[in-house]
Amino acid sequence: MDSNEFIYGFTLKSKIKSLFSSQICFFVFFIMDKTQILTQLSAISTKDELETWYQTYLGKKGSITLAFKEMWNLSPEDRKIKGQELSSLKSALEREYQQKADTFLNEEINALLEKDLVDISLPVKKLEQGFYSLLVKTRREMEEIAQSMGFRIEIGKEVVSKFENFEAVNIPISHPATEMHDTIYLTKKDDRGENYVMRTHTSSAQNYVIKKYWVPIRVVLPWKCYRFDEMDPSHDTMFYQMEGVYIDKNISVANFKYVIETFLSGVLKKKVEVRMRPGYFPFVEPGFEIDARYEYIDPKTGEKQLSKRLELLGAGMIHPNVLRNAGVDPDEGRTGFAFGIGINRVTAMKYGVKDIRYFTSGDLRFTRSFA
Ligand code: DAH
């Protein structure tokens, strides 16, 4: 009788156990041949076979498990002796099973390792490295310089009320100044029943930041603005501006000149000198147009030279009405300046780009050439 026959016999026995005496049950134990079971195990060559083997002997319905149940039919003395025999058989089989299972596992791991083997001597496939667009690069640099000078960074909202975009910064709605900005209107209306607008300048956030941070305040707002403009090499419907707002006790034009020269020198990485011309902007009084030039070393002669003057930004001392609109009493000695600088323009100047539409064209050849 081989072990299979034994198992069948045993199973049969368990089904009709009431018909058998405990002696027959023990006959079954005795014929359970450890060597045969182990020979079967060593012949196994797949995981599935191993699992079947396990279920046959050690599983819930396996013969060893059933044999344990059968022990209740024995006399107490026999139960003790045979119980020990059965236990040692069970542990021996479990040990062997585990060894075999480990062998399979190791084989599997080795096969996987073999498959995933990395040949470190192969030439490396070059990874494409990401890079910032020129506008982002410049904006970040400008933010860093401003931060180092104690300014906070705020983005503000791109969609604002007509009040924020115009009246809050002293541009009466009916005033022709509104036409300076070809505004993009949205159909959605605000509480006053007026259409929201895409902000035409970052100055629209002055009111909001002054109320938010209160005075004294030092904030720059570097983000998108929109105008309903014809696109040409120096105009785009979306562009980046950076607004600066600085309010404190007794701030003067001289303070502004120092701050803006320091800021521009940092951004352009050259010593910048500014010239202030009178300019009209409703939210400042007096207002200035700022031209900048910088020192550079002439590559031919090796001598220090001054660049041509370039109109770079608008600025001025914050109008008392703007302060009042934000709840600040201009008679309490708080004064300040504001400036608005085109990030696209600074970028074009910094990198010698002739057409600002390249910045947002999505043409990677352009961006890559500056990476
Ligand atoms: N908001 C102006 C524009 O978009 C720029 C500007 C000029 C901002 C003068 C200022 C300023 O804060 O004082 O053209």
Boltz pocket constraint, residues with backbone or C-beta under 6 A from the ligand:
constraints:
  - pocket:
      binder: B
      contacts: [[A, 200], [A, 201], [A, 202], [A, 203], [A, 243], [A, 244], [A, 281], [A, 283], [A, 284], [A, 287], [A, 288], [A, 313], [A, 314], [A, 315], [A, 316], [A, 317], [A, 338], [A, 339], [A, 340], [A, 341]]
      max_distance: 6.0
